[in-house]
Amino acid sequence: MVALYSGLRAPLWVAEVWKPDYSKDFRLPLLTSAVQAGLPTSVEELIEGKISSSDLLIKNRRSTFFVKVTGDSMLDAGIRPGDTLVVDKSLEVLDGRIVVAQINGELTVKKFRFDGKTIFLEPDNPDYPVIFITEEMEFSIWGVVTQIIHSMI
């Protein structure tokens, strides 16, 4: 596990990085109607077909990987400790997108910002500082976060 910087509270770390295993992909029933919060509807009436989890999560199979995160610097973006992020390295890095970045050999997840002159990485938690990228830093973007997967239990 690598951390971008040390401080009083843990930054958002990348704990693990791995590629999807499509050999274990399977298809689940697809409900095409919204789930009602009122009277129950028969599930059999709503099933239109099947869809795989990778169809929902992955747009570019060859350029997608997963990262597991820890820390709370992106809480306001909905990224919590223990979440798994789906990251696509083929997508264009645009201002405001959440990215996995490497700075001086360490990985972090932050919002990419570019004001025309300066690149900086912005946390989505006011308790953390903005990271300004300088020429002295070894910096690269590993990919753009496309999905957040987190458990509800």
C-alpha positions in Angstrom: 0.0 0.0 0.0 1.3 3.4 -0.9 0.4 6.8 0.5 0.8 10.2 -1.2 1.7 12.1 1.9 1.5 11.7 5.6 -0.5 13.9 7.8 -2.9 13.8 10.8 -5.4 11.8 8.7 -4.9 9.2 6.1 -5.1 10.3 2.4 -7.0 8.2 -0.1 -4.6 5.4 -0.9 -4.6 2.8 -3.6 -4.4 -0.5 -1.7 -4.5 -2.9 -4.6 -4.5 -2.8 -8.4 -5.7 -5.6 -10.6 -7.1 -6.4 -14.1 -10.6 -7.9 -14.6 -10.8 -11.7 -15.0 -13.3 -12.2 -17.8 -13.0 -16.0 -17.6 -15.3 -15.8 -14.5 -17.8 -13.4 -16.1 -21.4 -14.6 -15.9 -24.8 -13.2 -16.9 -27.5 -12.1 -14.4 -31.2 -11.4 -15.0 -31.9 -7.8 -16.2 -34.9 -6.1 -14.9 -36.0 -3.4 -17.3 -38.6 -1.7 -15.1 -37.9 0.5 -12.2 -38.2 -1.1 -8.8 -41.2 0.3 -7.0 -41.0 1.5 -3.5 -44.8 1.0 -3.2 -46.7 -2.2 -4.0 -44.6 -5.2 -5.0 -44.4 -6.3 -8.6 -43.7 -9.9 -9.8 -40.0 -10.2 -10.7 -40.8 -12.6 -13.6 -42.9 -9.9 -15.3 -39.9 -7.6 -15.3 -37.1 -9.8 -16.6 -36.2 -8.9 -20.2 -33.0 -10.8 -20.6 -29.6 -11.2 -19.1 -26.6 -8.9 -18.7 -23.1 -9.5 -17.4 -21.5 -7.5 -14.7 -18.7 -6.5 -17.0 -21.2 -5.1 -19.5 -22.4 -2.7 -16.8 -19.0 -1.8 -15.4 -16.5 -2.0 -18.3 -16.6 -0.1 -21.6 -13.0 -0.8 -22.8 -11.9 -4.2 -21.8 -8.3 -3.9 -22.8 -7.7 -0.6 -21.0 -9.6 -1.2 -17.8 -8.3 -2.2 -14.4 -9.6 -2.1 -10.8 -8.2 -0.4 -7.7 -9.1 -0.9 -4.1 -8.9 2.2 -2.0 -8.6 3.2 1.6 -8.7 6.6 3.2 -11.3 9.4 3.2 -9.9 12.2 1.0 -12.6 11.6 -1.6 -15.7 11.1 0.6 -17.7 14.0 -1.0 -17.2 12.3 -4.4 -18.8 9.2 -3.0 -15.6 7.2 -2.7 -15.3 5.5 0.7 -12.6 3.4 2.4 -12.8 -0.2 1.0 -14.4 0.8 -2.3 -13.3 -0.7 -5.6 -12.8 1.7 -8.5 -13.1 0.8 -12.1 -10.4 2.8 -14.0 -10.1 3.2 -17.8 -6.6 4.2 -19.0 -7.9 4.9 -22.6 -10.2 7.9 -21.6 -9.1 11.5 -22.1 -8.1 13.2 -18.9 -10.2 16.3 -18.6 -10.5 19.0 -16.0 -12.8 17.7 -13.2 -12.5 14.0 -13.8 -11.4 11.7 -11.0 -8.2 9.9 -11.8 -5.7 7.5 -10.4 -2.4 9.3 -10.5 1.2 8.4 -9.7 3.4 11.1 -8.0 7.0 10.3 -7.2 6.2 6.5 -7.3 3.2 6.7 -5.1 -0.5 6.3 -6.2 -3.4 8.4 -5.2 -7.0 9.0 -6.3 -8.0 12.7 -6.8 -9.9 15.1 -9.0 -7.7 16.2 -11.9 -7.6 20.0 -12.4 -6.0 22.1 -15.0 -6.4 25.9 -15.2 -4.5 26.4 -18.4 -1.2 26.7 -16.7 -1.1 24.6 -13.6 -2.0 21.0 -13.0 -3.2 20.1 -9.6 -5.0 17.3 -7.9 -8.0 18.2 -5.7 -9.4 16.0 -2.9 -13.1 15.9 -2.4 -12.9 16.4 1.4 -12.2 19.8 2.9 -9.8 18.3 5.5 -7.2 17.6 2.8 -4.9 20.0 0.8 -4.8 20.4 -2.9 -1.6 18.8 -4.5 0.0 21.1 -7.0 2.1 19.3 -9.6 5.5 20.8 -10.2 8.2 20.1 -12.8 10.3 18.5 -10.1 7.7 15.8 -9.5 7.6 12.5 -11.4 3.9 12.6 -12.4 1.6 10.4 -14.5 -2.0 9.6 -14.8 -2.8 5.9 -14.7 -6.5 6.3 -15.8 -9.9 7.9 -15.3 -12.3 6.5 -12.7 -15.5 5.4 -14.4 -17.3 3.5 -11.7 -17.3 3.2 -7.9 -18.3 -0.2 -6.4 -19.0 -0.3 -2.7 -20.8 -2.7 -0.5 -24.0 -1.7 1.3 -23.4 -4.1 4.1 
